[in-house]
Amino acid sequence: MEDKRTEQYRQELKKFVMSHTEDVLKNPRSFIRYPFIDPGSVYDGNVWDWDTYWSVYGFLNLADSYEDPSVKPRIIEHAQGNIRNFFDHQLEDGYIPMMIEVADWPEPYLNMRHKEGKIMNMHKPFLCSQMCLISDYTGDYSWTEEFLPGAAKYFDCYDHYYFHENSGLYVWQDDIMIGMDNDPATFGRPPFSTANIYLNSFMCVELEAGAKLYRQFGKEEEAKKLLGKRDALITAIQQECWDKRDRFFYSVDVDIKTRKYDWFHQGLGVFWKTLPIKIRVWSGFIPMYAGIATKEQAADMVKHIFDPDTFGSDFGLTTLSKDEKMFDLSVTNNPSNWLGPIWLVANYVVFRGLLNYGYRMEAEIMYKRTMRLLGDDLEKTGSLHEYYNPFNGEPVMNGGFINWNILALNMADELEGKKPMCLQSSYEK
């Protein structure tokens, strides 16, 4: 009976998404010069970095299902347009903004601030990944060649502004637009002090995607350079972010140094590179999605996913462990609330990580809980929302949100054997 209900929800969700596809395929406007995909809801007219990646991830999975033959090429056009828009606003030092918004000013706000000397966070590590995603689907990488110089500058910009050499990890400048707006590991903390496990895990995948792009055009040396950086980053994540006692991946504080004063602290100084920020956030599971966790580490982390005292929910998993003092379900936007509510992108990333490591039964549970959440929402409200209450499944805010909610359909297809659309780093599992 449960399986029948799940399948019903699947079909209802698929019908809803396909009937609302045109709502998020947007034409050029203001200084956004190419077609693009927005998340829907209150984000109408904005081009976001990881949001566009997940939208494309979901829509390309559906692209062959539309009866109207014009929809598929439009999805591809708008997906490529996402990339063109971001490179269209790349600055000379390689900086690319996280978001391009429709506004009265002449260029993206983040670019204006960057030009003023304020180092803002830049496009999250999903740019090359989205180019590979689109190209793998179409079987054509030729359109990406013009962006290779920009991609090189993009990686160089990350290394110049955000790479912490002592730890070997990447850091956020601050908590502005980091994807998980109020992640306690970064939110409200000093600038350039947090090497977030989210940023570093996805960067492993991005470096591999960049290498794949280079190899399409015979640029083997450039590819090897990126893969070398990826391998070094994986080593740093294992050394600095994996907590042997808690058996969990944490973000870490890199603002570590011996602070001398007069004749004090002349003896043994600080020799450790980081301090763990011991707050259990859903991003601790991303190394399983990225394929950089060991089998033993994955086995330890899986225990938390369904634990009702930590992350377990009848609708997926909470974005912050329930036993953290920051756990909170307040209705908030700017920042959006990642202190416990259910977000579909977290459900999918964890689902994919479970399948990567052979936890099929657990992945099926995650899928069924996710489909129940969205199915109930569709039946009650006729729409989808941005995030949800983990205790009763009620939507919290922003109806009309499409974006990564589509990923529930990817879950269904992948359980049936369809190959995942993502690139994944290959750590020794």
Secondary structure, DSSP 8 states (H G I E B T S, - for coil): -HHHHHHHHHHHHHHHHHHTHHHHEE--BTTB-S-EE--BGGGTT-EEHHHHHHHHHHHHHHGGG-SSTTHHHHHHHHHHHHHHHHHHT--TTS---SEE---SSSS-HHHHHHHTT-------TTHHHHHHHHHHHHT--GGGGGGHHHHHHHHHHHHHHHEETTTTEE--SSSTT-SSTT-TTTTT--TT-EE-HHHHHHHHHHHHHHHHHHHHTT-HHHHHHHHHHHHHHHHHHHHHTEETTTTEE--EE-------BTTBT-SS----S-EE----BGGGGHHHHHT-S-HHHHHHHHHHHT-TTTTEETTEE-SB-TTSTT------TTTT--SS-B-HHHHHHHHHHHHHTT-HHHHHHHHHHHHHHHHHHHHHHSS--SEE-TTT--EEE-TTB-GGGGHHHHHHHHHTT---SS-------
